[in-house]
Each structure stands twice: as structure tokens, then as C-alpha cells.
């Protein structure tokens, strides 16, 4: 297991590589070319510049999150071929740069959905939160404005202004796409890219939909054990795997997280481990990573990862905003550093107790 932190790059992140390097047990980062446009092929020199900057700081670039997928691929429009070709070129260049894990998602329109980015918790920290009641009252076109107001001036992944400016067009693109068509388009995409993944040993790690149910009537397919096993079988290649995000799968309380992990032995290429606190089944807020602060048993989640022999990159996911830090919501330094230390402590205890 390699403990990492997500890092958006020097131009976009308030957290520095120097700070990440000082978190005990964190050996690498997961990063991306944050100013890239979905559908374009990444340039080799930009990939190498990012990798060299990280390595010069004493860390390793242990994966990319994300190489975003153009909507033409998701809806299966005729021009998808050029965008898949560009994606393959990007994968080739990543493989040539000795980068072997790519996190991505197949979510229509919204990469993730929250109704609040700064809900105040009893301890005074602020967190990302979601209530279905608020979504039901909201026009999708107004979603960006509600998110932007709490963004602390950051450009949030999946909520880029230029993308949200086209939200009516995006909804129109997906009007005839249901779960079955989205599955078919995902299968087509994966079958096209698996040869380059095999050549360069690149693990594709799909991120679950967040939350794990339909929002604004859009299809959502990476939401539960049944669907993820279906995906594994429809393209049965070890490079076709998952990012196991406890906070995304965990939005649906019917998902048994440790059981899901154990059902995916050999196919979890990346792990996001975080906790949620539920007020009702459709009203949840993100919490500290500690089990007692939320609704998940974090020990059992880490134990399940140990039991399947997980040895890939892992990271604490969204943290609280604490100690007056101002940063991209969910991606400050302090609470994620506490989360990394806590997860490392659980892992050490599990490893020693099983010797």
C-alpha cells in the first residue's frame, strides 16, 4: 500500500509538495494536468514536467486522477472515435513516462454532486454535504451557482465554468441515454483502450458515481456491487478495475463496503478512504476520517483491503476545513494529513496483528 495525497498542481493547489512531503507515511501524490480539456491528447512534455516536479520534491507520481472522458464517448455519438484515439494517445504517453494507474469516471454531466460545500459541524469545521430534498427543489441550471458560491475561489473538478455554461446542451446530449446505453458505451470505450493498457501495464480505475443514485434523472451505473461486477465481467481484463471510494459507494447505505471490497480482489487499483455522517438516508455530510466521527467502520474497510492483498495507491479523501484554513473545499492540508496518519495507523495495526 502506498499512502498518497491528491495534488492539483502548483498553479491550482493551495497545498504544496513540500507540505505533503512532511506528512508521515505519505510517499507519493496522485495528480493530473488540471488545465487539460476533456478529449484532447496530453503532450509528453507536460506529463514529464509534472512528473519531474513531483520527483524533485522527494515524492512519487503514483497515478493520474483524472484523464477526463469526453461526453461524445459517454453518449456514443459518431465523433467519439477521434476522442477515443486521443485518449489512447494520452495513455501511450503516460505509459512511456512510467505512469501505470489512471482514475476516471463515466458520470453524465456532473462528476459529483453536493448541495453544500461548507456545512458547519458541531466542532466548527465545515464540510461538503448533500440533501436530496435540496436537489429536488433545484433547477439543474442553477446548480453551478450554488456550488460556486462556496468554492473559496477554486475551480472545482467537474464544475469548470466553461463546462457548466453548456449545461443545457449537455442535458440535451444525454436525453436518450439510459443505463443500458451508458453501459454499452463504457464497454465500447474499454474494449478500444485495453490493448494499450496491456502494452504499457496501465490499470484503469473507474471511480463510482457520487452519490450512488440518479440525480436530475441522469443515468448512473457505477453505484453498487451488482453493477461493478457486471462491468468487470463485460470487459474481463485485469487492467479494467476500480477506484474503490468508500465515500461514494457509501452514499447508499445498502452498499456493504467491506463485502464489496472482498468481491473485487485483484481489480481494486486505487482506493479513496473517507467517512460520512448520515442524518437521514438521503442527508449526509462528510466527517473526519475517524470511525467514531461518522457512520462507517474504517477499521473494517481497511481490514477488507488488507484481506484481498491490496497493494496499490490509497489516499485520504475529502477532509474537513479546520484551523481556519482556506482552500479548495475538501482538499485542504490539515484534515487530510490527519486522515493519512489515521489510515496509516489502522494499516500498521492490521499488519502487525496478522503476523
Beta strands, then each sheet from edge to edge (+ up, - down):
strand 1: 2-6
strand 2: 26-31
strand 3: 60-65
strand 4: 101-104
strand 5: 116-120
strand 6: 126-131
strand 7: 203-207
strand 8: 240-245
strand 9: 268-273
strand 10: 276-280
strand 11: 283-286
strand 12: 313-316
sheet 1: 1+ 2+ 3+ 4+ 7+ 8+ 9+ 12+ 1+
sheet 2: 5+ 6- 11+ 10-
end
